[in-house]
Structure formats: structure tokens, C-alpha cells
């Protein structure tokens, strides 16, 4: 004899798997930066976003664990949403590590003296990508601790003295560009002839 309650739970589990698979397949890509050499970057803001993504993953894991085992429609619906949210933020972290930092911000070493720092940054970015993947595979919040440690490790490597100098120079040029924009676009109108 078929247990009706078990049949409902099996159907809900199958539905959950199908929704997760569909969302992973058809989810829109997170947008990093433009990859046009515009020179406009917000590196500190990018790190803050990555840490916010990690915090969101942790909250998602906590709520997934709380909702697991509940079979009412509202709980199942919320469980699906939190699983999708966890996946979305883990993918965003991977995307930012690959397409913002690795493709655009971490520069090839100019000579042998820069090789070790370059390799350390690439390894740290690889760790972020892998640890974000690990967060997709579990609901153990310790995985997020490891991910945040990797982000902080990369931030420490990234904001070394040369990066700080580049950031100051960029801000200096941006301030002058903003001043020029203000002078040209906000100048007082010419006096009108009487």
C-alpha cells in the first residue's frame, strides 16, 4: 500500500529538484564590469559586495536548514527561494572573482620581481571560486567562514602598496576629470545683450 504522505513529500522533493535545476540553467548572469577600458573601477565597493554575497549565502543556509523537513506549501516555496538565492550569490562571487578581478584588475607581472605577488593573487582568486562552489554544495555555514577568509586573504594581497598607489592616482585623475566636467557643464550662462 502506498503511503499518501510519503507520496506528497516525494512529489515535493522532485518538484524542488526540478525548480533548482531550471533556475540554475536559466538564471541570468550577474554583471561584473564593462570590460571596456574605461578606467572606472570601484575595487573597495567590489570587496564589500563580495562580503555581502557571502553573508547572504550564510543567511540562505540558515533558513534552508530551518525549513528543511517542513512540508506545508509555504515552507516548501520559501525553501526553494532560499536555495535559489544561495546559488545566485555563490555564482555572483565566482563571476566577480573571474571577470572583475582576474580578467581586469590583476595585472600580469612586468618582471620576475612581481611573479610571486601575481601568483599569490591568482591562487587566492581560485580559492574564492572553489569555496563559492563548495557553498553551493552544502548548508554548513562553516563553508562561508572559509569563503570569507579567502576573500579577506585576497583583499590583503590586492591592496598592497602598489595597488594603493594606483588607487590614489586614479582618484586624483578622477577628481580632475570631475572638476573639468563641472567647469564646462555648470559654468554661469553668458550675459544676454540688452
C-alpha positions as MATLAB code, in Angstrom:
seq = 'XXXXXXXXXXXXXXXXXXXXXXXXXXXXXXXXXXXXXXXXXXXXXXXXXXXXXXXXXXXXXXXXXXXXXXXXXXXXXXXXXXXXXXXXXXXXXXXXXXXXXXXXXXXXXXXXXXXXXXXXXXXXXXXXXXXXXXXXXXXXXXXXXXXXXXXXXXXXXXXXXXXXXXXXXXXXXXXXXXXXXXXXXXXXXXXXXX';
ca = [
       0.000    0.000    0.000;
       1.294    3.465   -0.945;
       1.675    5.946    1.906;
      -0.078    9.165    0.715;
       2.060   11.414    2.954;
       5.271    9.869    1.612;
       3.979   10.298   -1.939;
       3.359   14.032   -1.337;
       6.838   14.520    0.177;
       8.416   12.636   -2.757;
       6.489   14.833   -5.212;
       7.567   17.978   -3.393;
      11.192   16.791   -3.346;
      11.064   16.067   -7.081;
       9.478   19.463   -7.707;
      12.197   21.153   -5.657;
      14.908   19.386   -7.677;
      13.298   20.443  -10.962;
      12.973   24.080   -9.860;
      16.606   24.200   -8.702;
      17.791   22.625  -11.957;
      15.708   25.020  -14.050;
      16.852   28.060  -12.095;
      20.499   27.063  -12.410;
      20.091   26.524  -16.136;
      18.123   29.657  -16.998;
      19.321   32.113  -14.333;
      20.552   35.435  -15.698;
      24.265   36.104  -15.459;
      25.499   38.550  -12.868;
      27.010   41.601  -14.495;
      30.533   42.471  -13.442;
      32.208   45.454  -15.032;
      32.003   46.515  -18.661;
      35.416   45.192  -19.809;
      35.779   48.339  -21.879;
      38.967   50.157  -20.899;
      37.000   52.935  -19.202;
      39.274   53.170  -16.187;
      36.319   53.392  -13.791;
      36.626   50.794  -11.075;
      35.321   50.571   -7.527;
      37.598   47.950   -6.033;
      36.672   48.558   -2.395;
      32.974   48.540   -3.319;
      33.545   45.233   -5.137;
      35.037   43.676   -1.994;
      32.077   44.943    0.042;
      29.711   43.357   -2.487;
      31.572   40.047   -2.294;
      31.356   40.032    1.507;
      27.650   40.899    1.287;
      27.156   37.963   -1.107;
      28.896   35.686    1.392;
      26.682   36.954    4.238;
      23.604   36.327    2.064;
      24.794   32.779    1.390;
      25.136   32.216    5.141;
      21.614   33.550    5.810;
      20.270   31.365    2.996;
      21.932   28.284    4.510;
      20.496   29.052    7.939;
      16.967   29.406    6.578;
      17.301   26.328    4.360;
      18.229   24.343    7.480;
      15.251   25.786    9.383;
      12.791   24.996    6.579;
      14.077   21.503    5.761;
      11.594   18.856    6.815;
       8.575   21.133    6.713;
       6.039   20.014    4.138;
       3.473   22.818    4.066;
       3.302   24.677    0.758;
       4.575   27.996    2.165;
       7.657   26.373    3.729;
       8.449   24.431    0.556;
       8.061   27.580   -1.531;
      10.375   29.520    0.805;
      12.887   26.652    0.820;
      13.054   26.776   -2.978;
      13.568   30.543   -2.914;
      16.399   30.317   -0.352;
      18.140   27.552   -2.335;
      17.927   29.707   -5.460;
      19.196   32.727   -3.518;
      22.202   30.786   -2.196;
      23.073   29.626   -5.720;
      22.679   33.130   -7.171;
      25.040   34.749   -4.670;
      27.636   31.974   -4.947;
      27.604   32.381   -8.735;
      27.931   36.160   -8.366;
      31.033   35.673   -6.222;
      32.563   33.343   -8.785;
      31.715   35.716  -11.601;
      33.213   38.720   -9.802;
      36.400   36.818   -8.983;
      36.800   35.714  -12.608;
      35.526   38.624  -14.670;
      36.135   41.645  -12.480;
      39.361   40.810  -10.694;
      41.087   38.096  -12.711;
      40.224   39.394  -16.188;
      40.539   43.130  -15.499;
      42.239   44.082  -12.270;
      45.052   41.607  -11.548;
      47.815   42.592  -13.930;
      50.421   40.280  -15.443;
      53.812   40.648  -13.780;
      56.137   43.055  -15.573;
      59.211   41.167  -14.463;
      60.394   38.337  -12.218;
      60.185   40.526   -9.089;
      56.372   40.712   -9.437;
      55.853   36.997  -10.160;
      55.333   35.816   -6.566;
      52.732   38.514   -5.773;
      50.909   37.752   -9.040;
      50.805   34.014   -8.308;
      49.534   34.623   -4.773;
      46.660   36.761   -6.113;
      45.717   34.196   -8.761;
      45.756   31.391   -6.186;
      43.619   33.472   -3.803;
      41.071   34.147   -6.571;
      40.987   30.441   -7.398;
      40.256   29.735   -3.733;
      37.320   32.168   -3.791;
      35.911   30.458   -6.889;
      36.282   26.976   -5.379;
      34.984   27.935   -1.918;
      31.941   29.617   -3.504;
      31.323   26.333   -5.337;
      31.622   24.472   -2.020;
      28.962   26.792   -0.575;
      26.614   25.688   -3.352;
      27.130   22.070   -2.283;
      26.330   22.399    1.412;
      24.226   24.121    4.022;
      27.018   24.054    6.614;
      27.740   27.699    7.437;
      31.385   26.828    8.173;
      31.835   26.792    4.387;
      31.003   30.513    4.416;
      33.655   31.156    7.075;
      36.237   29.583    4.749;
      34.917   31.659    1.835;
      35.094   34.931    3.797;
      38.639   34.070    4.903;
      39.578   33.608    1.231;
      38.014   36.963    0.288;
      39.859   38.722    3.113;
      43.118   36.989    2.144;
      42.735   38.215   -1.428;
      41.852   41.724   -0.259;
      45.084   41.824    1.767;
      47.091   40.720   -1.271;
      45.256   43.030   -3.636;
      45.607   46.230   -1.634;
      49.361   46.086   -1.345;
      51.405   49.281   -1.610;
      51.375   49.428   -5.423;
      47.616   48.942   -5.581;
      47.135   51.693   -3.010;
      49.316   53.998   -5.121;
      47.296   53.131   -8.252;
      44.060   53.798   -6.377;
      45.278   57.205   -5.171;
      46.417   58.119   -8.694;
      43.063   57.027  -10.150;
      41.194   59.123   -7.568;
      43.441   62.097   -8.339;
      42.720   61.818  -12.089;
      39.023   61.262  -11.434;
      38.860   64.371   -9.241;
      40.446   66.464  -12.006;
      38.081   64.986  -14.578;
      35.133   65.799  -12.300;
      36.439   69.357  -11.883;
      36.729   69.772  -15.664;
      33.211   68.381  -16.118;
      31.879   70.804  -13.518;
      33.603   73.826  -15.128;
      32.406   73.009  -18.647;
      28.869   71.927  -17.835;
      27.993   74.137  -14.920;
      29.556   77.464  -15.879;
      27.439   80.567  -15.417;
      25.473   81.448  -18.535;
      26.803   84.278  -20.664;
      25.170   87.645  -20.135;
      22.405   88.334  -22.590;
      22.616   91.537  -24.708;
      20.195   94.255  -23.677;
];
